[in-house]
């Protein structure tokens, strides 16, 4: 089953209620951090802000919270250069 949610790119997308979520990379942004998630079963991405975790549905929030040490350490900042470049192009987030 899938549920429509905010993609973080200005339009809704359908995301699976079950299945894998992967952390692709993060981008430091002022006093926040952009987090890009991958949902492999539907081949789509989701952009969330660190400051907005409390607004996420429980499953995604729990996943991201389990990765906060990695996220906050900066270990995955810009970790995937090709994905990062594509993200910049589609998000207009310079």
PAZAPA-520087 format. One line per field, with one value per residue: chain; x negated, y, z of N, C-alpha, C, O, CB in turn. Coordinates in steps of 0.05 Angstrom, whole numbers, plus 32768, in hexadecimal, padded with zeros to 4 digits. Glycine has a CB too. Example, Ala and Ser with C-alpha at 12.3 -4.5 7.8 and 13.67 -1.06 7.14 Angstrom:
<nodes>
chain = [A,A]
n.px = [7EF8,7EFF]
n.py = [7F8E,7FD3]
n.pz = [809C,808E]
ca.px = [7F0A,7EEF]
ca.py = [7FA6,7FEB]
ca.pz = [809C,808F]
c.px = [7EF8,7EFE]
c.py = [7FBE,8001]
c.pz = [809C,809D]
o.px = [7EE3,7EF4]
o.py = [7FBE,8017]
o.pz = [80A9,80A1]
cb.px = [7F1E,7EE6]
cb.py = [7FA7,7FF4]
cb.pz = [80B5,8072]
</nodes>
This chain:
<nodes>
chain = [A,A,A,A,A,A,A,A,A,A,A,A,A,A,A,A,A,A,A,A,A,A,A,A,A,A,A,A,A,A,A,A,A,A,A,A,A,A,A,A,A,A,A,A,A,A,A,A,A,A,A,A,A,A,A,A,A,A,A,A,A,A,A,A,A,A,A,A,A,A,A,A,A,A,A,A,A,A,A,A,A,A,A,A,A,A,A,A,A,A,A,A,A,A]
n.px = [7FEF,7FF8,7FEE,7FFF,7FD2,7FB0,7F7C,7F52,7F3E,7F62,7F90,7FBF,7FB1,7FB8,7FAA,7F8F,7FB1,7F97,7F57,7F14,7EEE,7EBD,7E84,7E6A,7E49,7E33,7E3B,7E1C,7E40,7E46,7E5D,7E6E,7E7A,7E7D,7E9B,7E97,7EBE,7EC6,7EF3,7EF1,7F15,7F3C,7F20,7F15,7F08,7F02,7F03,7EF1,7EF0,7EC3,7ED5,7F0B,7F1B,7F40,7F71,7F77,7F93,7F9A,7F79,7F51,7F3B,7F26,7EFF,7EDC,7ECE,7EB1,7E83,7E6B,7E3A,7E13,7E26,7E23,7DEC,7DD7,7DC2,7DDA,7DE0,7DE9,7DDC,7DE3,7DCE,7DE5,7E1C,7E23,7E19,7E43,7E6E,7E66,7E71,7EA8,7EC2,7EB7,7E9A,7E6A]
n.py = [7FE8,802E,8073,80B6,80EB,8127,8138,8158,8175,8198,8180,814A,8104,80BD,8091,8054,802E,8007,7FE6,7FF4,802D,805B,8082,80B2,80E2,811E,8165,819C,81D5,8215,821D,81E9,81A8,8188,814C,8115,80E2,809F,8075,8038,8011,802B,804C,8084,80C5,80EA,8127,8142,816E,8175,8191,818A,8157,8147,814C,8122,80E2,80AA,807B,808D,80B6,8099,807B,80A3,80BB,8091,8095,80C5,80CE,80C5,80EA,811C,811D,812B,8106,80F1,811D,8137,8105,80E5,80F3,80F6,80F0,811B,8146,8140,8147,817E,8194,8187,819C,81D1,81E7,820A]
n.pz = [8000,7FF3,8006,7FFC,8003,8017,7FED,7FF6,7FCF,7FBB,7FA7,7FAE,7FB8,7FAF,7FE3,7FFD,8030,804A,8047,802F,8044,8033,8046,8020,801A,803E,8044,805D,8073,8080,80C1,80C3,80A6,8069,8057,802E,801A,8002,7FE2,7FCF,7FBB,7F9F,7F81,7F8B,7FA8,7FE6,8006,8042,807A,80B0,80DC,80D8,80E7,810D,80F3,80D1,80BB,80E8,80D9,80B4,80D2,80FE,80E3,80D0,8100,8116,80FA,8109,8123,80FB,80D4,80F0,80F9,80CA,80A8,8079,8059,801B,8005,7FD8,7F9D,7F67,7F6F,7F91,7F6D,7F48,7F6B,7F79,7F47,7F3E,7F6A,7F6D,7F95,7FA8]
ca.px = [8000,7FE9,7FFC,7FF5,7FC6,7FA0,7F62,7F3D,7F36,7F78,7FA6,7FC2,7FAA,7FC1,7F94,7F99,7FB6,7F84,7F40,7EFB,7EE8,7EA0,7E79,7E57,7E35,7E3D,7E2F,7E1F,7E4F,7E48,7E5D,7E7E,7E6D,7E8F,7E97,7EA3,7EC4,7ECB,7F06,7EEA,7F2B,7F4C,7F0B,7F19,7EF9,7F11,7EF2,7EFC,7EDD,7EBD,7EE6,7F27,7F1F,7F58,7F88,7F77,7FA2,7F89,7F66,7F3B,7F2F,7F16,7EE8,7ECA,7EC3,7E9D,7E6B,7E63,7E1D,7E06,7E2F,7E18,7DCF,7DCE,7DB6,7DE6,7DE3,7DE1,7DCE,7DE6,7DCB,7DF8,7E37,7E23,7E1B,7E5E,7E7E,7E63,7E7F,7EC5,7ECD,7EB0,7E90,7E4D]
ca.py = [8000,8047,808A,80CE,80FC,813D,812E,816C,8184,81A9,8171,8131,80EB,80A5,8083,803A,802D,7FF4,7FE5,8001,8049,805E,809C,80B7,80F6,8135,817E,81B1,81EC,8229,8210,81D1,8195,817B,812F,8109,80C5,808F,805F,8028,8001,803C,805C,80A0,80D2,80FC,813C,814B,817F,816B,81A0,8182,813A,8143,814C,810A,80CB,809B,8069,809C,80C4,8086,8074,80BA,80BE,807C,809E,80E0,80D0,80C8,8103,8133,811D,8135,80F0,80ED,8136,8136,80EC,80D8,810B,80F7,80F5,8137,8158,813D,8154,819B,819C,8185,81AB,81EE,81EE,8211]
ca.pz = [8000,7FF2,8010,7FF0,8017,800C,7FE4,7FFE,7FB6,7FB3,7F9D,7FBC,7FAA,7FBE,7FF0,8008,804D,8054,8035,8036,8042,8035,8049,800A,8023,804B,803C,8071,8068,8096,80DB,80BF,8095,8055,8057,8016,801E,7FEA,7FE6,7FB8,7FB0,7F8C,7F72,7F8E,7FBE,7FF7,8012,805C,808A,80CB,80EF,80D4,80EC,811D,80E2,80C1,80C5,80FB,80CD,80A9,80E9,810D,80D3,80D0,811C,811A,80EB,8110,8129,80E1,80C8,80FF,80F8,80AF,809A,805F,804A,7FFF,8003,7FBE,7F8B,7F50,7F7B,7F9A,7F56,7F3E,7F7F,7F76,7F2F,7F40,7F81,7F6A,7FAF,7FA3]
c.px = [7FEE,7FFB,7FEF,7FEB,7FB7,7F85,7F4B,7F33,7F4D,7F90,7FA7,7FBA,7FB5,7FA9,7F9F,7F9C,7FA3,7F6C,7F29,7EFB,7EC9,7E99,7E65,7E41,7E43,7E2E,7E32,7E2D,7E55,7E48,7E6D,7E6E,7E82,7E87,7EA5,7EA5,7ECC,7EDF,7F03,7F02,7F3C,7F3A,7F11,7F0B,7F0C,7EFD,7F00,7EE7,7EDB,7ED0,7F04,7F2D,7F39,7F72,7F8B,7F89,7F8F,7F73,7F4D,7F2C,7F1C,7EFD,7ED3,7EBE,7EAE,7E82,7E60,7E46,7E0D,7E0C,7E21,7DF9,7DC5,7DC2,7DC1,7DEC,7DD8,7DD3,7DD0,7DE5,7DDF,7E14,7E39,7E26,7E37,7E72,7E7D,7E72,7E9D,7ED1,7EC9,7EA6,7E72,7E3F]
c.py = [8019,805E,80A3,80E1,8112,8133,8140,817C,8195,819B,8156,8119,80D4,8097,8069,803C,8019,7FF4,7FF6,801F,804B,807C,80A0,80CA,810D,814E,8192,81CA,81FF,821A,81F5,81BD,8188,815D,8124,80EB,80B8,8079,804C,8019,8011,804F,8079,80AB,80E3,810E,8144,815C,8173,8178,8198,8165,8135,8142,8133,80F4,80BA,8089,8077,80AB,80B1,807E,808B,80BE,80A9,8083,80B9,80E3,80D5,80E2,811B,8134,8129,811F,80EC,8107,8133,811B,80DE,80EE,810C,80FD,8112,814B,8157,814B,8173,81A4,819C,8196,81C9,81F8,81F2,8216]
c.pz = [8000,7FFC,8004,8007,8008,8005,7FEE,7FE6,7FAB,7FA7,7FAC,7FAA,7FBB,7FC9,7FFD,8026,805A,8040,803E,8032,8045,8037,8033,8012,8032,8041,8053,8065,807F,80B1,80DA,80AE,8083,8056,803F,801B,8004,7FF2,7FCE,7FAB,7F9C,7F7D,7F73,7FA7,7FCF,8005,802C,8069,80A6,80DF,80ED,80DA,80FB,810C,80D1,80CD,80D5,80EE,80C3,80BF,80F8,80FE,80D5,80EC,8121,810C,80F3,8117,810F,80D4,80D5,80FE,80DE,809E,807D,8050,802E,7FF8,7FE8,7FA8,7F74,7F5A,7F85,7F83,7F4B,7F51,7F7C,7F5D,7F32,7F56,7F7E,7F85,7FAC,7FBB]
o.px = [7FD9,8013,7FD6,7FF9,7FB2,7F77,7F34,7F23,7F4C,7FA2,7F93,7FBB,7FBA,7F96,7FB6,7F8D,7F9E,7F6D,7F2B,7F06,7EBE,7EA6,7E50,7E29,7E5C,7E19,7E49,7E26,7E67,7E34,7E77,7E56,7E96,7E6F,7EBD,7E92,7ED6,7EDB,7F11,7F02,7F49,7F43,7F13,7F02,7F23,7EE9,7F17,7ECF,7EEE,7EDA,7F14,7F42,7F46,7F87,7FA0,7F8E,7F77,7F5C,7F37,7F14,7F06,7EE7,7EBC,7EA6,7E9B,7E6D,7E4E,7E3A,7DFB,7DFB,7E16,7DEE,7DAD,7DB8,7DB2,7DFB,7DC0,7DC1,7DBE,7DFA,7DEA,7E21,7E4D,7E35,7E42,7E84,7E92,7E7E,7EAB,7EE8,7ED6,7EA8,7E62,7E27]
o.py = [8019,805D,80A4,80E5,8111,8126,8138,818E,819E,81A7,814D,811A,80D8,8091,8068,8049,801B,8002,8004,8029,803E,808D,8092,80C4,810F,814C,8198,81D2,81FA,820D,81ED,81C2,817E,8156,8128,80DD,80C5,806C,8050,8015,8005,8060,8087,809B,80E9,8105,814D,815A,816A,816B,81A0,815B,8120,8139,812F,80F4,80BA,8089,8070,80AC,80B8,807B,8086,80C3,80AE,8077,80C3,80F7,80E6,80F0,812C,814A,8130,8125,80E3,8107,812C,811B,80CE,80FA,8122,810E,811F,815E,816C,8159,8180,81B9,81AE,819D,81D8,8210,81DF,821B]
o.pz = [800B,7FFA,8002,801A,7FF0,8016,7FEE,7FE9,7F95,7F9C,7FB7,7F92,7FD3,7FBA,8006,8034,8072,802C,8052,801E,8056,802B,8033,8011,8032,8036,805A,804E,808F,80B7,80EF,80A9,808C,8054,803C,8020,7FF2,8007,7FBA,7F93,7F8B,7F6D,7F5E,7FB8,7FC7,8010,802C,8064,80B2,80F2,80FE,80D3,80F7,8116,80C4,80E5,80D1,80F7,80C9,80BF,80FF,8109,80DA,80EE,8130,8112,80E7,8111,810E,80CA,80C8,8101,80DB,8088,806B,803D,802A,7FE8,7FE1,7FA3,7F6E,7F4F,7F82,7F86,7F44,7F49,7F7C,7F5D,7F28,7F54,7F8C,7F8A,7FAF,7FBA]
cb.px = [8013,7FDF,7FFB,800B,7FB3,7F9E,7F61,7F26,7F2D,7F6E,7FA3,7FDF,7F8B,7FD2,7F87,7F85,7FD3,7F90,7F48,7EE4,7EF7,7E91,7E6D,7E65,7E25,7E3A,7E3B,7E03,7E69,7E62,7E6A,7E99,7E5E,7E8C,7EA1,7E93,7EDB,7EB1,7F24,7ED6,7F3C,7F61,7F0A,7F38,7EE3,7F23,7EED,7F03,7EE8,7EA0,7EE4,7F2F,7F08,7F5B,7F88,7F5B,7FAF,7F9A,7F73,7F45,7F44,7F26,7EF0,7ED8,7EDA,7EA7,7E71,7E74,7E13,7E0E,7E4E,7E21,7DC4,7DBB,7DB9,7E00,7DD4,7DCE,7DDA,7E01,7DB0,7DF8,7E3D,7E08,7E07,7E66,7E75,7E45,7E76,7ECD,7EC1,7EC9,7E96,7E4B]
cb.py = [8000,804C,808B,80DD,80EC,8155,812D,815D,8170,81BD,816C,812D,80E8,8093,8094,8024,8025,7FD6,7FED,7FF4,805B,8051,80A1,80C1,8101,8133,8189,81B9,81E4,8239,8222,81D7,817F,8187,8122,810F,80C2,8083,8069,8014,7FF5,804C,8052,80A6,80E3,80EC,8154,8132,819C,8170,81BE,8189,812F,8159,8165,80FF,80BB,808A,8059,80B0,80D0,806C,806F,80D4,80BB,8061,809E,80E9,80B7,80B0,8106,8132,8101,814B,80D6,80DD,814D,814D,80D9,80C8,810B,80DC,80E1,813C,814F,811F,814D,81A3,818A,8168,81A1,81FE,81D7,8229]
cb.pz = [8018,7FD5,802F,7FDF,802A,8020,7FC6,800B,7FA1,7FA0,7F7E,7FC5,7FA6,7FAC,8006,8001,8053,8055,8019,8026,8057,801D,8065,7FF1,800B,806A,8021,807E,8059,8093,80F0,80B2,80A5,8039,8072,7FFD,8033,7FDE,7FE8,7FC0,7FC6,7F9B,7F55,7F90,7FB2,800C,7FFF,806E,808B,80D3,80EA,80B8,80FC,8132,80D0,80BD,80AE,810C,80B6,8094,80FB,8113,80B6,80C7,8130,8110,80CD,8128,8137,80CE,80CA,811B,80FB,80B3,80AA,8062,8059,7FF8,8017,7FBC,7F80,7F41,7F91,7FA9,7F40,7F3B,7F9C,7F73,7F18,7F44,7F9B,7F61,7FC4,7F91]
</nodes>
